[in-house]
Amino acid sequence: MANIKSAKKRILVNEKKAARNKAIRSEVKTSIKNVEAAVAAGSKEEAAAKLTKSISVIEKAGSKGVYHKNNVARKVARLSKAVSSME
């Protein structure tokens, strides 16, 4: 454990930020799984609806700095490709 007051504060702040980031990452993973499940089920309308919601969640995570912009773009592209190739 740190002895300096500012170091103790850093530890607390980092724990809060880590918990927030973990929650956001978990939400992103869940939304991706929902889209993939709809694609696997073959429901194009449901997959398209879930894709829209999922893109919103992923973009928000990117804007908050949880994911790098290229990582966000890759995730969105993969999901979009999966939904659009359902024909």
KELUM-510090 format. One record per atom (N, C-alpha, C, O): x, y, z; residue in three letters. Coordinates in steps of 0.1 Angstrom, whole numbers, plus 5000, padded with zeros to 4 digits. Example, Ala and Ser with C-alpha at 12.3 -4.5 7.8 and 13.67 -1.06 7.14 Angstrom:
residues 2
513249435078ALA/512349555078ALA/513249675078ALA/514249675085ALA/512849785071SER/513749895071SER/512950005079SER/513450115080SER/
This chain:
residues 87
500849885000MET/500050005000MET/500950125000MET/501950135006MET/500450224993ALA/501250354992ALA/501150425005ALA/500250415013ALA/502250515008ASN/502250595020ASN/501950735017ASN/501450805026ASN/502150785005ILE/501950925001ILE/500450944998ILE/499850864992ILE/499951055003LYS/498551085002LYS/498051084987LYS/497051024984LYS/498851144979SER/498451154964SER/498451014958SER/497650984949SER/499350934962ALA/499450794957ALA/498250714961ALA/497750634954ALA/497850734974LYS/496650664979LYS/495450704971LYS/494550624967LYS/495350834968LYS/494250884960LYS/494250834946LYS/493150794941LYS/495450824940ARG/495550764926ARG/495050624926ARG/494250584917ARG/495350544936ILE/494850404937ILE/493350404937ILE/492750324930ILE/492750484945LEU/491250484946LEU/490650534933LEU/489650474928LEU/491250634927VAL/490650684914VAL/490850574903VAL/489850554895VAL/491950514903ASN/492150404893ASN/491250284895ASN/490750234885ASN/490950254907GLU/489950144909GLU/488550184904GLU/487850104898GLU/488150314907LYS/486850354902LYS/486850354887LYS/485850304881LYS/487850404880LYS/487950404866LYS/487950264860LYS/487250234850LYS/488650174866ALA/488750034862ALA/487349964862ALA/486949894853ALA/486649994873ALA/485249934875ALA/484349994864ALA/483549914859ALA/484450124861ARG/483550184851ARG/483850124837ARG/482950094830ARG/485150114834ASN/485550054821ASN/485149914820ASN/484649874809ASN/485249834831LYS/484849694830LYS/483349684827LYS/482849604820LYS/482549774834ALA/481049774832ALA/480749804817ALA/479849744811ALA/481449904812ILE/481149944798ILE/481549834788ILE/480849804779ILE/482749774791ARG/483149664782ARG/482249544782ARG/481949484772ARG/481649514794SER/480749404796SER/479449434788SER/478849344781SER/479049564788GLU/477849604781GLU/478049584766GLU/477149544758GLU/479249624761VAL/479549604747VAL/479549464743VAL/478949424733VAL/480149374751LYS/480249234748LYS/478849174747LYS/478549094738LYS/477949214757THR/476549164757THR/475849204744THR/475149124739THR/475949334740SER/475249374728SER/475749304716SER/474949274707SER/477049274715ILE/477649204704ILE/477049064704ILE/476649004693ILE/476948994715LYS/476448864716LYS/474948854712LYS/474548764705LYS/474248964715ASN/472848964711ASN/472648974696ASN/471748904691ASN/473449054690VAL/473449064675VAL/473848924669VAL/473148884660VAL/474948864674GLU/475348734668GLU/474348624670GLU/474148544662GLU/473648634682ALA/472548534684ALA/471448554674ALA/470848454669ALA/471048674671ALA/469948704662ALA/470348664648ALA/469548614640ALA/471648684644VAL/472148634631VAL/472148484630VAL/471748434620VAL/472548414641ALA/472548274641ALA/471148214640ALA/470848114634ALA/470148284646ALA/468748244646ALA/468148274632ALA/467148214628ALA/468748364624GLY/468248384611GLY/467148494610GLY/466548504600GLY/467048564621SER/465948674621SER/466648804616SER/467248874624SER/466448844604LYS/467048954598LYS/466549084604LYS/467349174607LYS/465249094607GLU/464649224612GLU/465149244627GLU/465549354630GLU/465149134634GLU/465649144648GLU/467149174649GLU/467549254657GLU/467849114640ALA/469349134639ALA/469649284635ALA/470549344641ALA/468849334626ALA/469049474622ALA/468749574634ALA/469449674636ALA/467649544641ALA/467349624652ALA/468349624663ALA/468749724669ALA/468849504666LYS/469849484676LYS/471249544672LYS/472049594680LYS/471449544659LEU/472649604653LEU/472749754656LEU/473749804660LEU/471549814654THR/471449964656THR/471749994670THR/472550084673THR/471249924680LYS/471449944694LYS/472849914698LYS/473549984705LYS/473449804692SER/474749764695SER/475849874690SER/476749894697SER/475549924678ILE/476450024673ILE/476450144682ILE/477550204684ILE/475350184687SER/475250294696SER/476050274709SER/476850364713SER/475950154714VAL/476650114727VAL/478150114724VAL/478950164732VAL/478650064713ILE/480050054709ILE/480650194707ILE/481750224712ILE/479850274699GLU/480350414697GLU/480450494710GLU/481450574711GLU/479550474719LYS/479650544732LYS/480850504739LYS/481550584745LYS/481150374739ALA/482350324746ALA/483550384740ALA/484550414747ALA/483550394727GLY/484750454720GLY/484950604724GLY/486050654726GLY/483750674725SER/483850824728SER/484250844742SER/484850954745SER/484050744751LYS/484450764765LYS/485950714767LYS/486450724778LYS/486550664757GLY/487950624758GLY/488150484763GLY/489350444766GLY/487150404763VAL/487250264768VAL/487950184756VAL/488750094759VAL/487550214744TYR/488050144732TYR/488750244723TYR/488350364723TYR/489750204716HIS/490450284706HIS/489450294694HIS/488650204691HIS/489550404686LYS/488650434675LYS/488750324665LYS/487750284659LYS/489950264662ASN/490050164652ASN/489450034657ASN/488849954649ASN/489450004670ASN/488849894676ASN/487349904675ASN/486649804672ASN/486850024677VAL/485350054676VAL/484950024661VAL/483949954659VAL/485750084652ALA/485450064638ALA/485449914634ALA/484549874626ALA/486349844639ARG/486449694635ARG/485249624641ARG/484649544633ARG/484849654653LYS/483749584659LYS/482449614651LYS/481649524648LYS/482249734648VAL/481049774640VAL/481049714627VAL/480049664622VAL/482149714620ALA/482249654606ALA/481949504606ALA/481249464598ALA/482449434616ARG/482249294617ARG/480749264619ARG/480249174613ARG/480149334628LEU/478749314631LEU/477849354619LEU/476949274615LEU/478249464612SER/477449504601SER/477549404589SER/476549374582SER/478749354587LYS/478949254577LYS/478149134580LYS/477549074570LYS/478149084592ALA/477448964596ALA/475948984593ALA/475248894588ALA/475349104596VAL/473949124595VAL/473649144580VAL/472549084575VAL/474449214572SER/474149234558SER/474349114550SER/473749104539SER/475149014554SER/475348894546SER/474348784550SER/474548664547SER/473248824556MET/472248724560MET/471348674549MET/470548574551MET/471348734538GLU/470348704527GLU/470448554523GLU/469648514514GLU/
